[in-house]
Amino acid sequence: MRKLIIFLLSLAVLSTSYLAYTIVNQQEHIEQLQEQLQQEQLKIKAIYSDKYVREAIESGG
């Protein structure tokens, strides 16, 4: 019975550690994607600030 409890506790610790690692990893990935999004938004803003490009976009061409 004692071995079973130790085994289950060990399994719980390992599961918790894995989940914590996964959460941290996903958070880092989210931060990278947010950074990429900001860069793309700046590019679009720079392109759209060009008068001729803006007129072409607004006219649908």
C-alpha distance matrix in Angstrom:
0.0 3.8 5.4 5.1 6.4 8.8 9.9 10.7 12.4 14.3 15.3 16.6 18.5 20.0 21.0 22.6 24.4 25.8 27.0 28.6 30.3 31.5 32.9 34.8 36.1 37.4 39.0 40.9 42.0 43.2 45.2 46.8 47.8 49.3 51.3 52.6 53.5 55.5 57.3 58.2 59.4 61.6 63.1 63.9 65.4 67.6 68.7 69.4 71.5 74.0 76.8 77.5 73.9 73.4 76.5 75.4 72.0 73.5 76.1 73.4 74.7
3.8 0.0 3.8 5.4 5.2 6.3 8.6 9.9 10.6 12.3 14.1 15.3 16.6 18.3 19.9 21.1 22.5 24.3 25.7 27.0 28.6 30.2 31.6 33.1 34.6 36.1 37.5 39.2 40.6 41.9 43.6 45.3 46.5 47.9 49.7 51.2 52.3 54.0 55.8 57.0 58.2 60.2 61.8 62.7 64.1 66.2 67.5 68.3 70.2 72.8 75.7 76.5 72.9 72.4 75.7 74.6 71.3 72.9 75.6 73.0 74.2
5.4 3.8 0.0 3.8 5.4 5.1 6.0 8.5 9.8 10.4 12.1 14.1 15.2 16.3 18.1 19.8 20.9 22.3 24.1 25.6 26.8 28.3 30.1 31.5 32.7 34.3 36.0 37.5 38.7 40.3 42.1 43.5 44.7 46.3 48.1 49.4 50.6 52.5 54.1 55.2 56.6 58.6 60.0 61.0 62.6 64.5 65.7 66.7 68.7 71.1 74.1 74.7 71.1 70.8 74.0 72.8 69.5 71.3 73.9 71.2 72.3
5.1 5.4 3.8 0.0 3.8 5.4 5.0 6.1 8.5 9.7 10.3 12.1 14.1 15.2 16.2 18.1 19.8 20.9 22.3 24.1 25.6 26.7 28.3 30.2 31.3 32.6 34.4 36.1 37.2 38.5 40.5 42.0 43.0 44.6 46.6 47.8 48.8 50.8 52.5 53.4 54.7 56.9 58.3 59.1 60.8 62.8 63.9 64.7 66.9 69.3 72.1 72.7 69.1 68.7 71.8 70.7 67.3 68.9 71.5 68.8 70.0
6.4 5.2 5.4 3.8 0.0 3.8 5.4 5.1 6.1 8.5 9.7 10.4 12.2 14.1 15.1 16.3 18.2 19.8 20.9 22.3 24.2 25.6 26.8 28.5 30.1 31.3 32.8 34.7 36.0 37.1 39.0 40.7 41.8 43.1 45.1 46.5 47.5 49.3 51.2 52.2 53.3 55.5 57.0 57.9 59.3 61.4 62.7 63.4 65.4 68.0 70.8 71.6 68.0 67.5 70.7 69.7 66.3 67.8 70.5 68.0 69.2
8.8 6.3 5.1 5.4 3.8 0.0 3.8 5.5 5.1 6.0 8.5 9.8 10.5 12.2 14.1 15.3 16.4 18.2 19.9 21.0 22.4 24.2 25.7 27.0 28.4 30.1 31.5 33.1 34.6 36.0 37.6 39.2 40.6 41.9 43.6 45.2 46.4 48.1 49.8 51.0 52.3 54.2 55.7 56.8 58.2 60.2 61.5 62.4 64.3 66.9 69.8 70.6 67.1 66.7 69.9 68.9 65.6 67.3 70.0 67.5 68.6
9.9 8.6 6.0 5.0 5.4 3.8 0.0 3.8 5.5 5.1 6.1 8.6 9.9 10.5 12.1 14.2 15.3 16.4 18.2 19.9 21.0 22.4 24.3 25.8 26.8 28.4 30.2 31.7 32.8 34.4 36.3 37.6 38.8 40.5 42.2 43.5 44.7 46.6 48.2 49.3 50.7 52.7 54.0 55.1 56.7 58.6 59.8 60.7 62.8 65.2 68.1 68.7 65.1 64.8 68.1 66.9 63.6 65.4 68.0 65.3 66.3
10.7 9.9 8.5 6.1 5.1 5.5 3.8 0.0 3.8 5.4 5.0 6.1 8.6 9.8 10.4 12.1 14.1 15.2 16.3 18.2 19.9 20.9 22.3 24.3 25.5 26.7 28.4 30.3 31.3 32.6 34.6 36.2 37.1 38.6 40.6 41.9 42.9 44.8 46.6 47.6 48.8 51.0 52.4 53.2 54.8 56.9 58.0 58.8 60.9 63.4 66.2 66.9 63.3 62.8 66.0 64.9 61.5 63.1 65.7 63.1 64.3
12.4 10.6 9.8 8.5 6.1 5.1 5.5 3.8 0.0 3.8 5.4 5.0 6.2 8.6 9.8 10.5 12.2 14.2 15.3 16.4 18.3 19.9 21.0 22.5 24.2 25.6 26.9 28.7 30.2 31.4 33.0 34.8 36.1 37.3 39.2 40.7 41.8 43.4 45.3 46.5 47.6 49.6 51.2 52.2 53.6 55.6 57.0 57.8 59.7 62.3 65.1 66.0 62.5 61.9 65.2 64.3 60.9 62.5 65.3 62.8 64.0
14.3 12.3 10.4 9.7 8.5 6.0 5.1 5.4 3.8 0.0 3.8 5.4 5.1 6.2 8.5 9.9 10.5 12.3 14.2 15.3 16.5 18.3 20.0 21.2 22.4 24.3 25.8 27.2 28.6 30.2 31.8 33.2 34.7 36.2 37.8 39.2 40.5 42.3 43.9 45.1 46.5 48.4 49.8 51.0 52.5 54.3 55.6 56.7 58.5 61.0 64.0 64.8 61.2 60.9 64.2 63.2 59.9 61.7 64.4 61.9 62.9
15.3 14.1 12.1 10.3 9.7 8.5 6.1 5.0 5.4 3.8 0.0 3.8 5.5 5.1 6.0 8.5 9.8 10.5 12.2 14.1 15.3 16.4 18.3 20.0 20.9 22.4 24.2 25.9 26.9 28.4 30.3 31.7 32.8 34.4 36.3 37.5 38.6 40.6 42.3 43.2 44.6 46.7 48.0 49.0 50.6 52.6 53.7 54.7 56.7 59.1 62.1 62.7 59.1 58.7 62.0 60.8 57.5 59.3 61.9 59.3 60.3
16.6 15.3 14.1 12.1 10.4 9.8 8.6 6.1 5.0 5.4 3.8 0.0 3.8 5.5 5.1 6.1 8.5 9.9 10.5 12.2 14.2 15.3 16.4 18.3 19.8 21.0 22.4 24.4 25.6 26.7 28.6 30.4 31.4 32.7 34.7 36.2 37.1 38.9 40.8 41.8 42.9 45.1 46.6 47.5 48.9 51.0 52.3 53.0 55.0 57.6 60.4 61.2 57.7 57.1 60.4 59.4 56.0 57.6 60.4 57.9 59.1
18.5 16.6 15.2 14.1 12.2 10.5 9.9 8.6 6.2 5.1 5.5 3.8 0.0 3.8 5.5 5.1 6.1 8.6 9.9 10.5 12.2 14.2 15.3 16.5 18.2 19.9 21.1 22.7 24.3 25.6 27.1 28.8 30.3 31.5 33.2 34.9 36.0 37.6 39.4 40.7 41.9 43.8 45.4 46.5 47.8 49.8 51.2 52.1 53.9 56.5 59.5 60.4 56.9 56.4 59.8 58.9 55.6 57.3 60.1 57.8 58.9
20.0 18.3 16.3 15.2 14.1 12.2 10.5 9.8 8.6 6.2 5.1 5.5 3.8 0.0 3.8 5.4 5.1 6.1 8.6 9.9 10.5 12.2 14.2 15.4 16.4 18.3 20.0 21.2 22.5 24.3 25.9 27.2 28.6 30.2 31.8 33.1 34.5 36.3 37.8 39.0 40.5 42.4 43.7 44.9 46.5 48.3 49.6 50.7 52.6 55.0 58.0 58.7 55.1 54.9 58.2 57.2 53.9 55.8 58.5 56.0 56.9
21.0 19.9 18.1 16.2 15.1 14.1 12.1 10.4 9.8 8.5 6.0 5.1 5.5 3.8 0.0 3.8 5.4 5.1 6.2 8.6 9.9 10.5 12.3 14.3 15.3 16.4 18.3 20.1 21.0 22.4 24.4 25.9 26.8 28.4 30.4 31.6 32.6 34.6 36.3 37.3 38.6 40.8 42.1 43.0 44.6 46.6 47.8 48.6 50.7 53.2 56.0 56.7 53.1 52.7 56.0 54.9 51.6 53.3 56.0 53.5 54.5
22.6 21.1 19.8 18.1 16.3 15.3 14.2 12.1 10.5 9.9 8.5 6.1 5.1 5.4 3.8 0.0 3.8 5.4 5.1 6.1 8.6 9.8 10.5 12.3 14.1 15.3 16.4 18.5 19.9 20.9 22.6 24.5 25.6 26.8 28.8 30.4 31.3 33.0 34.9 36.1 37.1 39.2 40.8 41.7 43.1 45.2 46.5 47.3 49.2 51.8 54.7 55.6 52.1 51.5 54.8 54.0 50.7 52.3 55.1 52.8 54.0
24.4 22.5 20.9 19.8 18.2 16.4 15.3 14.1 12.2 10.5 9.8 8.5 6.1 5.1 5.4 3.8 0.0 3.8 5.5 5.1 6.2 8.6 9.9 10.7 12.2 14.2 15.4 16.7 18.4 20.0 21.3 22.8 24.4 25.8 27.3 28.9 30.3 31.8 33.4 34.9 36.2 37.9 39.5 40.7 42.1 43.9 45.4 46.4 48.2 50.7 53.7 54.6 51.1 50.8 54.2 53.3 50.1 52.0 54.8 52.5 53.4
25.8 24.3 22.3 20.9 19.8 18.2 16.4 15.2 14.2 12.3 10.5 9.9 8.6 6.1 5.1 5.4 3.8 0.0 3.8 5.5 5.1 6.2 8.6 10.0 10.4 12.2 14.2 15.4 16.4 18.3 20.1 21.2 22.5 24.3 25.9 27.1 28.4 30.4 31.8 32.9 34.5 36.4 37.7 38.8 40.5 42.3 43.5 44.6 46.6 48.9 51.9 52.6 49.0 48.8 52.2 51.1 47.9 49.8 52.5 50.0 50.9
27.0 25.7 24.1 22.3 20.9 19.9 18.2 16.3 15.3 14.2 12.2 10.5 9.9 8.6 6.2 5.1 5.5 3.8 0.0 3.8 5.4 5.0 6.1 8.6 9.7 10.4 12.2 14.3 15.2 16.3 18.4 20.0 20.9 22.3 24.4 25.7 26.6 28.5 30.3 31.3 32.5 34.7 36.1 37.0 38.5 40.6 41.8 42.6 44.6 47.1 50.0 50.8 47.2 46.8 50.1 49.1 45.8 47.5 50.3 47.9 49.0
28.6 27.0 25.6 24.1 22.3 21.0 19.9 18.2 16.4 15.3 14.1 12.2 10.5 9.9 8.6 6.1 5.1 5.5 3.8 0.0 3.8 5.4 5.1 6.2 8.5 9.9 10.6 12.5 14.3 15.3 16.7 18.6 20.0 21.1 22.8 24.6 25.7 27.1 29.0 30.4 31.5 33.3 35.0 36.1 37.4 39.3 40.8 41.7 43.4 46.1 49.0 50.0 46.6 46.1 49.5 48.8 45.5 47.3 50.2 48.0 49.0
30.3 28.6 26.8 25.6 24.2 22.4 21.0 19.9 18.3 16.5 15.3 14.2 12.2 10.5 9.9 8.6 6.2 5.1 5.4 3.8 0.0 3.8 5.5 5.2 6.1 8.6 9.9 10.7 12.4 14.2 15.5 16.8 18.5 20.0 21.4 22.8 24.4 26.0 27.4 28.8 30.3 32.0 33.4 34.8 36.3 37.9 39.3 40.5 42.3 44.7 47.8 48.6 45.2 45.0 48.4 47.5 44.4 46.4 49.2 47.0 47.7
31.5 30.2 28.3 26.7 25.6 24.2 22.4 20.9 19.9 18.3 16.4 15.3 14.2 12.2 10.5 9.8 8.6 6.2 5.0 5.4 3.8 0.0 3.8 5.5 5.0 6.1 8.5 9.9 10.5 12.2 14.2 15.4 16.4 18.2 20.0 21.1 22.3 24.4 25.9 26.9 28.3 30.4 31.6 32.7 34.4 36.2 37.4 38.4 40.4 42.8 45.8 46.5 42.9 42.7 46.0 45.0 41.8 43.7 46.5 44.0 44.9
32.9 31.6 30.1 28.3 26.8 25.7 24.3 22.3 21.0 20.0 18.3 16.4 15.3 14.2 12.3 10.5 9.9 8.6 6.1 5.1 5.5 3.8 0.0 3.8 5.4 5.1 6.1 8.7 9.8 10.4 12.3 14.3 15.2 16.3 18.4 20.0 20.8 22.5 24.5 25.6 26.6 28.7 30.3 31.3 32.6 34.7 36.0 36.8 38.7 41.3 44.2 45.1 41.6 41.1 44.5 43.7 40.4 42.2 45.1 42.9 44.0
34.8 33.1 31.5 30.2 28.5 27.0 25.8 24.3 22.5 21.2 20.0 18.3 16.5 15.4 14.3 12.3 10.7 10.0 8.6 6.2 5.2 5.5 3.8 0.0 3.8 5.5 5.1 6.3 8.7 9.8 10.7 12.6 14.4 15.3 16.7 18.6 20.0 21.3 22.9 24.6 25.7 27.3 29.1 30.4 31.6 33.3 35.0 36.0 37.6 40.2 43.3 44.3 40.9 40.6 44.1 43.4 40.3 42.2 45.2 43.1 44.0
36.1 34.6 32.7 31.3 30.1 28.4 26.8 25.5 24.2 22.4 20.9 19.8 18.2 16.4 15.3 14.1 12.2 10.4 9.7 8.5 6.1 5.0 5.4 3.8 0.0 3.8 5.4 5.2 6.3 8.7 10.0 10.8 12.5 14.4 15.6 16.8 18.5 20.3 21.5 22.8 24.5 26.2 27.4 28.9 30.4 32.0 33.3 34.6 36.5 38.7 41.9 42.7 39.2 39.1 42.6 41.6 38.6 40.7 43.5 41.3 41.9
37.4 36.1 34.3 32.6 31.3 30.1 28.4 26.7 25.6 24.3 22.4 21.0 19.9 18.3 16.4 15.3 14.2 12.2 10.4 9.9 8.6 6.1 5.1 5.5 3.8 0.0 3.8 5.4 5.0 6.1 8.6 9.8 10.5 12.2 14.2 15.2 16.3 18.4 20.0 20.9 22.3 24.4 25.7 26.7 28.3 30.2 31.4 32.4 34.4 36.8 39.8 40.5 37.0 36.7 40.1 39.1 35.9 37.9 40.7 38.4 39.3
39.0 37.5 36.0 34.4 32.8 31.5 30.2 28.4 26.9 25.8 24.2 22.4 21.1 20.0 18.3 16.4 15.4 14.2 12.2 10.6 9.9 8.5 6.1 5.1 5.4 3.8 0.0 3.8 5.4 5.0 6.3 8.7 9.9 10.5 12.4 14.3 15.2 16.6 18.6 20.0 20.9 22.7 24.5 25.6 26.8 28.8 30.3 31.2 32.9 35.5 38.5 39.5 36.2 35.7 39.2 38.6 35.4 37.2 40.2 38.2 39.2
40.9 39.2 37.5 36.1 34.7 33.1 31.7 30.3 28.7 27.2 25.9 24.4 22.7 21.2 20.1 18.5 16.7 15.4 14.3 12.5 10.7 9.9 8.7 6.3 5.2 5.4 3.8 0.0 3.8 5.4 5.1 6.3 8.7 9.9 10.7 12.5 14.3 15.5 16.8 18.6 20.0 21.4 23.0 24.5 25.8 27.3 29.0 30.2 31.8 34.2 37.4 38.4 35.1 34.9 38.5 37.8 34.9 36.9 39.9 38.0 38.6
42.0 40.6 38.7 37.2 36.0 34.6 32.8 31.3 30.2 28.6 26.9 25.6 24.3 22.5 21.0 19.9 18.4 16.4 15.2 14.3 12.4 10.5 9.8 8.7 6.3 5.0 5.4 3.8 0.0 3.8 5.4 5.1 6.3 8.6 9.9 10.6 12.3 14.3 15.5 16.6 18.3 20.1 21.2 22.6 24.3 25.9 27.1 28.4 30.3 32.5 35.7 36.3 32.9 32.8 36.3 35.3 32.3 34.5 37.4 35.2 35.8
43.2 41.9 40.3 38.5 37.1 36.0 34.4 32.6 31.4 30.2 28.4 26.7 25.6 24.3 22.4 20.9 20.0 18.3 16.3 15.3 14.2 12.2 10.4 9.8 8.7 6.1 5.0 5.4 3.8 0.0 3.8 5.4 5.1 6.1 8.6 9.8 10.4 12.3 14.3 15.2 16.3 18.4 20.0 20.9 22.3 24.3 25.6 26.5 28.4 30.9 33.8 34.7 31.3 30.9 34.3 33.6 30.5 32.3 35.3 33.3 34.2
45.2 43.6 42.1 40.5 39.0 37.6 36.3 34.6 33.0 31.8 30.3 28.6 27.1 25.9 24.4 22.6 21.3 20.1 18.4 16.7 15.5 14.2 12.3 10.7 10.0 8.6 6.3 5.1 5.4 3.8 0.0 3.8 5.4 5.0 6.2 8.7 9.8 10.6 12.5 14.3 15.2 16.7 18.6 20.0 21.0 22.7 24.5 25.5 27.0 29.6 32.7 33.9 30.6 30.3 33.9 33.4 30.5 32.4 35.5 33.8 34.6
46.8 45.3 43.5 42.0 40.7 39.2 37.6 36.2 34.8 33.2 31.7 30.4 28.8 27.2 25.9 24.5 22.8 21.2 20.0 18.6 16.8 15.4 14.3 12.6 10.8 9.8 8.7 6.3 5.1 5.4 3.8 0.0 3.8 5.4 5.1 6.3 8.6 10.0 10.7 12.4 14.3 15.5 16.8 18.5 20.0 21.3 22.8 24.3 25.9 28.1 31.4 32.3 28.9 29.0 32.6 31.9 29.1 31.4 34.3 32.4 32.8
47.8 46.5 44.7 43.0 41.8 40.6 38.8 37.1 36.1 34.7 32.8 31.4 30.3 28.6 26.8 25.6 24.4 22.5 20.9 20.0 18.5 16.4 15.2 14.4 12.5 10.5 9.9 8.7 6.3 5.1 5.4 3.8 0.0 3.8 5.4 5.0 6.1 8.6 9.8 10.5 12.2 14.2 15.3 16.4 18.2 19.9 21.0 22.2 24.2 26.4 29.5 30.2 26.7 26.6 30.1 29.2 26.2 28.4 31.3 29.3 29.9
49.3 47.9 46.3 44.6 43.1 41.9 40.5 38.6 37.3 36.2 34.4 32.7 31.5 30.2 28.4 26.8 25.8 24.3 22.3 21.1 20.0 18.2 16.3 15.3 14.4 12.2 10.5 9.9 8.6 6.1 5.0 5.4 3.8 0.0 3.8 5.4 5.0 6.2 8.7 9.9 10.4 12.4 14.3 15.2 16.3 18.4 19.9 20.7 22.4 25.0 28.0 29.2 25.9 25.3 28.9 28.5 25.5 27.3 30.5 28.9 29.7
51.3 49.7 48.1 46.6 45.1 43.6 42.2 40.6 39.2 37.8 36.3 34.7 33.2 31.8 30.4 28.8 27.3 25.9 24.4 22.8 21.4 20.0 18.4 16.7 15.6 14.2 12.4 10.7 9.9 8.6 6.2 5.1 5.4 3.8 0.0 3.8 5.4 5.2 6.3 8.7 9.9 10.8 12.6 14.4 15.3 16.7 18.6 19.9 21.2 23.7 26.9 28.1 25.0 24.8 28.5 28.2 25.5 27.6 30.7 29.3 29.8
52.6 51.2 49.4 47.8 46.5 45.2 43.5 41.9 40.7 39.2 37.5 36.2 34.9 33.1 31.6 30.4 28.9 27.1 25.7 24.6 22.8 21.1 20.0 18.6 16.8 15.2 14.3 12.5 10.6 9.8 8.7 6.3 5.0 5.4 3.8 0.0 3.8 5.4 5.1 6.2 8.6 9.9 10.6 12.4 14.2 15.4 16.6 18.2 20.0 22.0 25.3 26.0 22.7 22.9 26.5 25.7 23.1 25.5 28.4 26.7 26.9
53.5 52.3 50.6 48.8 47.5 46.4 44.7 42.9 41.8 40.5 38.6 37.1 36.0 34.5 32.6 31.3 30.3 28.4 26.6 25.7 24.4 22.3 20.8 20.0 18.5 16.3 15.2 14.3 12.3 10.4 9.8 8.6 6.1 5.0 5.4 3.8 0.0 3.8 5.4 5.1 6.1 8.6 9.8 10.5 12.1 14.2 15.3 16.2 18.2 20.5 23.5 24.4 21.0 20.7 24.2 23.7 20.7 22.8 25.9 24.2 24.9
55.5 54.0 52.5 50.8 49.3 48.1 46.6 44.8 43.4 42.3 40.6 38.9 37.6 36.3 34.6 33.0 31.8 30.4 28.5 27.1 26.0 24.4 22.5 21.3 20.3 18.4 16.6 15.5 14.3 12.3 10.6 10.0 8.6 6.2 5.2 5.4 3.8 0.0 3.8 5.5 5.0 6.2 8.7 9.9 10.4 12.3 14.2 15.1 16.4 19.1 22.1 23.5 20.5 20.0 23.7 23.7 21.0 22.9 26.1 25.0 25.7
57.3 55.8 54.1 52.5 51.2 49.8 48.2 46.6 45.3 43.9 42.3 40.8 39.4 37.8 36.3 34.9 33.4 31.8 30.3 29.0 27.4 25.9 24.5 22.9 21.5 20.0 18.6 16.8 15.5 14.3 12.5 10.7 9.8 8.7 6.3 5.1 5.4 3.8 0.0 3.8 5.4 5.1 6.3 8.7 9.8 10.6 12.4 14.2 15.4 17.5 20.9 22.0 19.0 19.2 22.9 22.6 20.3 22.7 25.7 24.5 24.6
58.2 57.0 55.2 53.4 52.2 51.0 49.3 47.6 46.5 45.1 43.2 41.8 40.7 39.0 37.3 36.1 34.9 32.9 31.3 30.4 28.8 26.9 25.6 24.6 22.8 20.9 20.0 18.6 16.6 15.2 14.3 12.4 10.5 9.9 8.7 6.2 5.1 5.5 3.8 0.0 3.8 5.4 5.0 6.2 8.5 9.8 10.5 12.1 14.1 16.0 19.2 19.9 16.5 16.7 20.3 19.6 17.1 19.7 22.5 21.1 21.2
59.4 58.2 56.6 54.7 53.3 52.3 50.7 48.8 47.6 46.5 44.6 42.9 41.9 40.5 38.6 37.1 36.2 34.5 32.5 31.5 30.3 28.3 26.6 25.7 24.5 22.3 20.9 20.0 18.3 16.3 15.2 14.3 12.2 10.4 9.9 8.6 6.1 5.0 5.4 3.8 0.0 3.8 5.4 5.1 6.1 8.6 9.8 10.3 12.1 14.7 17.6 18.8 15.7 15.1 18.8 18.7 16.0 17.9 21.1 20.1 20.8
61.6 60.2 58.6 56.9 55.5 54.2 52.7 51.0 49.6 48.4 46.7 45.1 43.8 42.4 40.8 39.2 37.9 36.4 34.7 33.3 32.0 30.4 28.7 27.3 26.2 24.4 22.7 21.4 20.1 18.4 16.7 15.5 14.2 12.4 10.8 9.9 8.6 6.2 5.1 5.4 3.8 0.0 3.8 5.4 5.0 6.1 8.6 9.7 10.5 13.1 16.3 17.9 15.1 14.9 18.7 19.0 16.9 18.9 22.1 21.5 21.8
63.1 61.8 60.0 58.3 57.0 55.7 54.0 52.4 51.2 49.8 48.0 46.6 45.4 43.7 42.1 40.8 39.5 37.7 36.1 35.0 33.4 31.6 30.3 29.1 27.4 25.7 24.5 23.0 21.2 20.0 18.6 16.8 15.3 14.3 12.6 10.6 9.8 8.7 6.3 5.0 5.4 3.8 0.0 3.8 5.4 5.1 6.1 8.5 9.9 11.5 14.9 15.8 12.8 13.4 17.1 16.8 15.0 17.6 20.4 19.6 19.3
63.9 62.7 61.0 59.1 57.9 56.8 55.1 53.2 52.2 51.0 49.0 47.5 46.5 44.9 43.0 41.7 40.7 38.8 37.0 36.1 34.8 32.7 31.3 30.4 28.9 26.7 25.6 24.5 22.6 20.9 20.0 18.5 16.4 15.2 14.4 12.4 10.5 9.9 8.7 6.2 5.1 5.4 3.8 0.0 3.8 5.4 5.1 5.9 8.4 10.3 13.1 13.9 10.7 10.6 14.2 14.0 11.7 14.1 17.1 16.2 16.4
65.4 64.1 62.6 60.8 59.3 58.2 56.7 54.8 53.6 52.5 50.6 48.9 47.8 46.5 44.6 43.1 42.1 40.5 38.5 37.4 36.3 34.4 32.6 31.6 30.4 28.3 26.8 25.8 24.3 22.3 21.0 20.0 18.2 16.3 15.3 14.2 12.1 10.4 9.8 8.5 6.1 5.0 5.4 3.8 0.0 3.8 5.5 5.1 6.1 9.0 11.8 13.6 11.0 10.2 14.0 14.7 12.7 14.3 17.6 17.5 18.0
67.6 66.2 64.5 62.8 61.4 60.2 58.6 56.9 55.6 54.3 52.6 51.0 49.8 48.3 46.6 45.2 43.9 42.3 40.6 39.3 37.9 36.2 34.7 33.3 32.0 30.2 28.8 27.3 25.9 24.3 22.7 21.3 19.9 18.4 16.7 15.4 14.2 12.3 10.6 9.8 8.6 6.1 5.1 5.4 3.8 0.0 3.8 5.5 5.2 7.1 10.6 12.3 10.2 10.4 14.1 14.7 13.6 15.6 18.5 18.6 18.4
68.7 67.5 65.7 63.9 62.7 61.5 59.8 58.0 57.0 55.6 53.7 52.3 51.2 49.6 47.8 46.5 45.4 43.5 41.8 40.8 39.3 37.4 36.0 35.0 33.3 31.4 30.3 29.0 27.1 25.6 24.5 22.8 21.0 19.9 18.6 16.6 15.3 14.2 12.4 10.5 9.8 8.6 6.1 5.1 5.5 3.8 0.0 3.8 5.4 5.7 9.0 9.6 6.9 7.9 11.4 11.4 10.4 13.0 15.5 15.4 14.8
69.4 68.3 66.7 64.7 63.4 62.4 60.7 58.8 57.8 56.7 54.7 53.0 52.1 50.7 48.6 47.3 46.4 44.6 42.6 41.7 40.5 38.4 36.8 36.0 34.6 32.4 31.2 30.2 28.4 26.5 25.5 24.3 22.2 20.7 19.9 18.2 16.2 15.1 14.2 12.1 10.3 9.7 8.5 5.9 5.1 5.5 3.8 0.0 3.8 5.3 7.4 8.7 6.1 5.2 9.0 9.8 8.3 10.1 13.1 13.5 13.6
71.5 70.2 68.7 66.9 65.4 64.3 62.8 60.9 59.7 58.5 56.7 55.0 53.9 52.6 50.7 49.2 48.2 46.6 44.6 43.4 42.3 40.4 38.7 37.6 36.5 34.4 32.9 31.8 30.3 28.4 27.0 25.9 24.2 22.4 21.2 20.0 18.2 16.4 15.4 14.1 12.1 10.5 9.9 8.4 6.1 5.2 5.4 3.8 0.0 3.8 6.1 8.8 7.7 6.7 10.1 11.8 11.2 12.3 15.2 16.3 16.4
74.0 72.8 71.1 69.3 68.0 66.9 65.2 63.4 62.3 61.0 59.1 57.6 56.5 55.0 53.2 51.8 50.7 48.9 47.1 46.1 44.7 42.8 41.3 40.2 38.7 36.8 35.5 34.2 32.5 30.9 29.6 28.1 26.4 25.0 23.7 22.0 20.5 19.1 17.5 16.0 14.7 13.1 11.5 10.3 9.0 7.1 5.7 5.3 3.8 0.0 3.8 5.7 5.4 6.1 8.6 10.0 10.6 12.1 14.2 15.5 14.7
76.8 75.7 74.1 72.1 70.8 69.8 68.1 66.2 65.1 64.0 62.1 60.4 59.5 58.0 56.0 54.7 53.7 51.9 50.0 49.0 47.8 45.8 44.2 43.3 41.9 39.8 38.5 37.4 35.7 33.8 32.7 31.4 29.5 28.0 26.9 25.3 23.5 22.1 20.9 19.2 17.6 16.3 14.9 13.1 11.8 10.6 9.0 7.4 6.1 3.8 0.0 3.8 5.6 5.2 6.2 8.7 10.0 10.6 12.2 14.3 13.8
77.5 76.5 74.7 72.7 71.6 70.6 68.7 66.9 66.0 64.8 62.7 61.2 60.4 58.7 56.7 55.6 54.6 52.6 50.8 50.0 48.6 46.5 45.1 44.3 42.7 40.5 39.5 38.4 36.3 34.7 33.9 32.3 30.2 29.2 28.1 26.0 24.4 23.5 22.0 19.9 18.8 17.9 15.8 13.9 13.6 12.3 9.6 8.7 8.8 5.7 3.8 0.0 3.8 5.4 5.1 6.2 8.6 9.9 10.5 12.3 11.0
73.9 72.9 71.1 69.1 68.0 67.1 65.1 63.3 62.5 61.2 59.1 57.7 56.9 55.1 53.1 52.1 51.1 49.0 47.2 46.6 45.2 42.9 41.6 40.9 39.2 37.0 36.2 35.1 32.9 31.3 30.6 28.9 26.7 25.9 25.0 22.7 21.0 20.5 19.0 16.5 15.7 15.1 12.8 10.7 11.0 10.2 6.9 6.1 7.7 5.4 5.6 3.8 0.0 3.8 5.4 5.1 6.1 8.5 9.9 10.6 9.4
73.4 72.4 70.8 68.7 67.5 66.7 64.8 62.8 61.9 60.9 58.7 57.1 56.4 54.9 52.7 51.5 50.8 48.8 46.8 46.1 45.0 42.7 41.1 40.6 39.1 36.7 35.7 34.9 32.8 30.9 30.3 29.0 26.6 25.3 24.8 22.9 20.7 20.0 19.2 16.7 15.1 14.9 13.4 10.6 10.2 10.4 7.9 5.2 6.7 6.1 5.2 5.4 3.8 0.0 3.8 5.4 5.1 6.1 8.5 9.9 10.1
76.5 75.7 74.0 71.8 70.7 69.9 68.1 66.0 65.2 64.2 62.0 60.4 59.8 58.2 56.0 54.8 54.2 52.2 50.1 49.5 48.4 46.0 44.5 44.1 42.6 40.1 39.2 38.5 36.3 34.3 33.9 32.6 30.1 28.9 28.5 26.5 24.2 23.7 22.9 20.3 18.8 18.7 17.1 14.2 14.0 14.1 11.4 9.0 10.1 8.6 6.2 5.1 5.4 3.8 0.0 3.8 5.5 5.1 6.0 8.5 8.6
75.4 74.6 72.8 70.7 69.7 68.9 66.9 64.9 64.3 63.2 60.8 59.4 58.9 57.2 54.9 54.0 53.3 51.1 49.1 48.8 47.5 45.0 43.7 43.4 41.6 39.1 38.6 37.8 35.3 33.6 33.4 31.9 29.2 28.5 28.2 25.7 23.7 23.7 22.6 19.6 18.7 19.0 16.8 14.0 14.7 14.7 11.4 9.8 11.8 10.0 8.7 6.2 5.1 5.4 3.8 0.0 3.8 5.5 5.2 6.2 5.1
72.0 71.3 69.5 67.3 66.3 65.6 63.6 61.5 60.9 59.9 57.5 56.0 55.6 53.9 51.6 50.7 50.1 47.9 45.8 45.5 44.4 41.8 40.4 40.3 38.6 35.9 35.4 34.9 32.3 30.5 30.5 29.1 26.2 25.5 25.5 23.1 20.7 21.0 20.3 17.1 16.0 16.9 15.0 11.7 12.7 13.6 10.4 8.3 11.2 10.6 10.0 8.6 6.1 5.1 5.5 3.8 0.0 3.8 5.5 5.2 5.9
73.5 72.9 71.3 68.9 67.8 67.3 65.4 63.1 62.5 61.7 59.3 57.6 57.3 55.8 53.3 52.3 52.0 49.8 47.5 47.3 46.4 43.7 42.2 42.2 40.7 37.9 37.2 36.9 34.5 32.3 32.4 31.4 28.4 27.3 27.6 25.5 22.8 22.9 22.7 19.7 17.9 18.9 17.6 14.1 14.3 15.6 13.0 10.1 12.3 12.1 10.6 9.9 8.5 6.1 5.1 5.5 3.8 0.0 3.8 5.4 7.7
76.1 75.6 73.9 71.5 70.5 70.0 68.0 65.7 65.3 64.4 61.9 60.4 60.1 58.5 56.0 55.1 54.8 52.5 50.3 50.2 49.2 46.5 45.1 45.2 43.5 40.7 40.2 39.9 37.4 35.3 35.5 34.3 31.3 30.5 30.7 28.4 25.9 26.1 25.7 22.5 21.1 22.1 20.4 17.1 17.6 18.5 15.5 13.1 15.2 14.2 12.2 10.5 9.9 8.5 6.0 5.2 5.5 3.8 0.0 3.8 5.6
73.4 73.0 71.2 68.8 68.0 67.5 65.3 63.1 62.8 61.9 59.3 57.9 57.8 56.0 53.5 52.8 52.5 50.0 47.9 48.0 47.0 44.0 42.9 43.1 41.3 38.4 38.2 38.0 35.2 33.3 33.8 32.4 29.3 28.9 29.3 26.7 24.2 25.0 24.5 21.1 20.1 21.5 19.6 16.2 17.5 18.6 15.4 13.5 16.3 15.5 14.3 12.3 10.6 9.9 8.5 6.2 5.2 5.4 3.8 0.0 3.8
74.7 74.2 72.3 70.0 69.2 68.6 66.3 64.3 64.0 62.9 60.3 59.1 58.9 56.9 54.5 54.0 53.4 50.9 49.0 49.0 47.7 44.9 44.0 44.0 41.9 39.3 39.2 38.6 35.8 34.2 34.6 32.8 29.9 29.7 29.8 26.9 24.9 25.7 24.6 21.2 20.8 21.8 19.3 16.4 18.0 18.4 14.8 13.6 16.4 14.7 13.8 11.0 9.4 10.1 8.6 5.1 5.9 7.7 5.6 3.8 0.0
